[in-house]
């Protein structure tokens, strides 16, 4: 029997790992563990970049993106631009298992969720509304009124007792984004990828940059070629940094719109992570020692 393992992006991923590890320890599938792990973060109003409490777009509406991928058969379910549902990851699960499609957006995804009785609920909180107001004021006063901030996607990768691998993501996206903007998180190969033949990877940071390199797919392909999870994360991210540096200053990033980070897991439950900045921590737990660890990712300088 395979020793399970699970990892999630950012310190707030601790709650995801706690929930997911309990399910994996009970013999549940990686897909179940990833979905329920992400639901826990989506419902936490203190996380201002995921689900309830996510900072709204420039018009004051919260639009959510989420995705799941099953490594056994490469099946994908994703949603984008969803409003009024606290748990978009569960809509993504419906897309994966109940439709012949991979991605539903906006009203179509919402109507599909209604058809299956998924719970609607408010997404705005007093805190997220106040954060939105302050950012709007700051943006209006800035010489460069570019969009910015708040792109800390929750990404979860898991290996279950059957040796199956899964990946999932959920985010409210960039704070003050244009209505309808979609980042890397629900895009297969960019924000997430899972393949039992190698492992899984997820990304977090500026989606407009991550999707340029199809980072998650690149990492999994490197693992398929023999690289460790850590080697694959470093190599894939460094390749993209080197390419982007020809026109954009993305190395040693200090601005939100240039920050990128990746997290991966292999077939044995080993993890790897890398970032182009020094602020990316991730949560990790395995059946081997059962200690939930918070680890600082290696910086690609």
C-alpha positions in Angstrom: 0.0 0.0 0.0 1.3 3.5 -0.9 2.1 6.0 1.8 -0.2 9.0 1.2 1.0 12.6 1.1 -0.5 16.0 0.6 0.8 19.5 0.2 -0.9 22.9 -0.2 0.3 26.4 -1.1 0.8 29.2 1.5 0.5 29.0 5.3 -3.3 29.2 5.0 -2.9 25.8 3.3 -2.5 24.2 6.8 -6.2 23.9 7.1 -6.4 22.3 3.7 -3.7 19.8 4.6 -5.4 18.9 7.9 -8.7 18.1 6.2 -7.1 16.3 3.3 -4.7 14.2 5.4 -7.6 12.9 7.6 -9.4 11.7 4.5 -6.3 10.2 2.9 -5.6 8.3 6.1 -9.1 6.9 6.0 -8.4 5.5 2.5 -10.3 8.2 0.6 -9.3 9.1 -2.9 -6.9 11.9 -3.7 -9.6 13.6 -5.6 -11.9 13.6 -2.6 -9.1 14.8 -0.3 -8.2 17.7 -2.6 -11.8 18.8 -3.1 -12.5 18.8 0.6 -9.2 20.3 1.5 -9.8 23.3 -0.8 -13.4 23.7 0.4 -12.0 24.3 3.9 -10.0 27.3 2.6 -12.8 28.6 0.4 -15.0 28.9 3.5 -12.4 30.7 5.6 -13.2 34.4 5.5 -9.8 35.3 6.7 -8.2 34.3 3.4 -8.7 37.3 1.1 -7.8 35.6 -2.1 -10.0 32.5 -2.1 -13.7 31.9 -1.8 -15.6 33.7 0.9 -13.8 36.9 1.8 -12.0 37.2 -1.6 -11.3 40.7 -2.6 -13.7 41.8 -5.4 -13.0 42.9 -8.9 -12.9 46.5 -10.0 -16.7 46.7 -10.0 -17.1 45.3 -6.5 -18.1 41.7 -7.4 -16.3 38.6 -6.3 -15.7 36.2 -9.2 -14.2 32.8 -8.4 -12.1 30.3 -10.4 -11.4 26.7 -9.5 -10.2 23.4 -11.0 -9.6 19.7 -10.3 -7.6 17.1 -12.2 -7.4 13.3 -11.7 -4.1 11.8 -12.5 -5.4 8.4 -13.2 -7.0 9.3 -16.5 -6.1 13.0 -16.9 -9.7 14.0 -16.4 -10.3 17.8 -15.7 -13.1 19.9 -14.3 -12.8 23.6 -14.0 -14.9 26.7 -13.6 -14.2 30.4 -14.1 -15.9 33.7 -13.3 -18.4 32.1 -10.9 -20.4 34.4 -8.6 -22.6 33.5 -5.6 -21.1 30.1 -4.7 -18.8 29.7 -1.8 -17.3 26.4 -3.0 -16.5 26.7 -6.7 -14.2 23.6 -6.3 -17.3 21.5 -5.9 -18.7 22.9 -9.2 -15.4 21.9 -10.8 -15.9 18.4 -9.4 -19.3 18.3 -11.1 -17.8 19.4 -14.4 -15.2 16.6 -14.1 -17.6 13.8 -13.2 -21.0 14.8 -14.7 -20.3 16.5 -18.0 -18.3 15.7 -21.2 -16.6 19.1 -20.8 -13.6 20.4 -19.0 -14.4 24.1 -18.4 -17.6 26.0 -17.7 -17.7 29.7 -17.1 -19.9 32.4 -15.6 -23.6 31.9 -15.7 -23.4 28.5 -17.4 -21.3 27.1 -14.4 -23.7 28.8 -11.9 -26.8 27.3 -13.6 -25.2 23.9 -13.6 -24.4 24.2 -9.9 -28.0 25.1 -9.3 -29.2 22.1 -11.2 -27.3 19.9 -8.7 -28.4 21.8 -5.6 -25.0 23.2 -4.7 -25.3 25.8 -2.0 -25.3 29.5 -2.8 -24.1 32.1 -0.3 -22.6 35.6 0.1 -19.0 36.0 -0.8 -18.4 39.6 0.3 -17.4 40.2 3.9 -17.0 43.5 5.8 -13.2 43.0 5.8 -13.0 42.2 2.1 -15.2 45.2 1.2 -13.0 47.5 3.3 -9.8 46.1 1.7 -11.4 46.6 -1.7 -12.3 50.2 -0.8 -8.8 51.0 0.3 -7.2 49.5 -2.7 -9.5 51.4 -5.0 -8.4 54.6 -3.3 -4.8 53.7 -3.5 -5.2 52.7 -7.2 -6.9 56.0 -8.0 -4.0 58.0 -6.5 -1.2 56.0 -8.1 0.7 57.3 -11.1 0.5 53.8 -12.6 -3.1 52.6 -11.9 -2.4 49.0 -12.9 -4.2 46.1 -11.3 -2.5 44.5 -8.4 -2.3 42.3 -5.4 -4.2 39.4 -3.9 -3.4 36.5 -6.0 -2.5 33.8 -3.4 -4.3 30.8 -5.0 -4.8 27.8 -2.8 -3.3 24.9 -4.7 -3.4 21.3 -3.4 -1.6 18.2 -4.6 -2.1 14.8 -3.2 -1.1 11.1 -3.4 -3.5 8.5 -2.0 -3.1 5.0 -0.8 -3.9 3.6 -4.2 -1.1 5.5 -5.8 -3.5 7.9 -7.5 -2.5 11.6 -7.8 -4.8 14.6 -7.9 -4.4 18.4 -8.1 -6.7 21.3 -7.4 -6.8 25.1 -7.3 -9.2 27.8 -6.2 -8.9 31.6 -6.2 -10.8 34.9 -6.3 -8.0 36.1 -8.6 -6.3 39.4 -8.7 -7.9 42.0 -6.5 -9.6 44.8 -8.6 -9.3 42.7 -11.7 -11.4 43.5 -14.8 -14.8 41.7 -14.8 -14.4 38.4 -16.6 -10.6 38.2 -16.1 -9.4 34.6 -15.8 -5.9 33.7 -14.6 -3.9 30.5 -14.6 -5.7 28.7 -11.8 -8.5 27.1 -13.9 -6.4 26.5 -17.0 -5.1 23.0 -17.3 -1.3 22.9 -17.7 -0.8 26.4 -16.4 -2.3 26.6 -12.9 -2.5 22.8 -12.3 -1.7 19.4 -13.8 -1.7 15.8 -12.5 -0.6 12.6 -14.1 -0.2 9.3 -12.3 2.8 8.6 -14.6 4.8 11.3 -12.9 3.2 13.5 -10.3 1.3 16.8 -10.0 2.0 20.5 -9.8 0.2 23.7 -9.0 1.1 27.4 -9.4 0.4 30.5 -7.5 1.2 34.1 -8.2 0.7 36.3 -11.3 -1.4 34.1 -13.6 -0.7 36.2 -16.6 3.0 35.2 -16.3 2.4 31.6 -15.2 0.2 30.8 -18.1 2.9 32.0 -20.5 5.1 29.0 -19.6 2.4 26.4 -18.9 4.3 25.9 -15.7 2.4 23.0 -14.1 2.6 20.9 -17.2 6.2 21.7 -17.7 7.0 20.5 -14.1 5.1 17.2 -14.5 6.8 16.6 -17.9 10.2 17.1 -16.2 9.3 14.6 -13.5 8.2 12.2 -16.2 11.7 12.5 -17.6 13.3 11.6 -14.4 13.7 14.9 -12.5 12.8 14.9 -8.8 9.9 17.1 -7.7 12.3 19.8 -6.5 14.5 19.6 -9.6 11.4 19.9 -11.8 10.1 23.0 -10.0 13.4 24.8 -10.1 14.1 23.9 -13.7 10.7 24.8 -15.1 10.5 28.1 -13.2 14.0 29.1 -14.1 13.4 28.4 -17.8 10.4 30.7 -17.7 12.2 33.4 -15.7 15.1 33.3 -18.2 12.7 33.6 -21.1 10.7 36.4 -19.6 13.8 38.3 -18.5 14.4 39.1 -22.1 11.6 41.6 -21.8 10.4 41.7 -18.2 12.2 42.1 -14.9 10.8 39.0 -13.1 13.9 37.7 -11.3 14.0 38.4 -7.6 10.5 39.7 -7.8 9.2 42.3 -5.4 5.9 43.4 -7.0 2.8 41.2 -7.0 2.5 41.3 -10.7 5.8 39.6 -11.2 5.7 37.0 -8.4 5.4 33.3 -9.3 5.6 30.1 -7.2 5.1 26.4 -7.9 4.5 23.3 -5.8 4.8 19.7 -6.9 4.5 16.1 -5.7 5.8 12.9 -7.2 4.7 9.3 -7.3 6.3 8.6 -4.0 4.9 11.6 -2.1 8.1 13.6 -2.3 7.4 17.4 -2.7 9.3 20.2 -4.3 8.7 24.0 -4.5 10.3 27.1 -6.0 9.5 30.8 -6.3 11.0 33.9 -7.8 10.6 35.7 -4.5 11.3 34.9 -0.8 7.8 34.8 0.6 6.4 31.5 -0.5 5.7 28.9 2.2 3.7 25.7 1.8 2.1 23.1 4.1 3.0 19.4 3.8 2.1 16.2 5.6 2.7 12.5 4.9 1.7 9.1 6.3 5.3 8.5 7.2 5.7 10.9 10.1 2.2 12.6 10.3 3.8 15.9 11.2 2.3 18.9 9.5 5.2 21.0 8.3 5.4 24.6 7.0 8.3 24.8 4.5 9.9 27.8 2.8 10.3 27.3 -0.9 13.6 27.6 -2.6 14.2 30.9 -4.3 15.2 31.0 -8.0 17.6 34.0 -7.9 
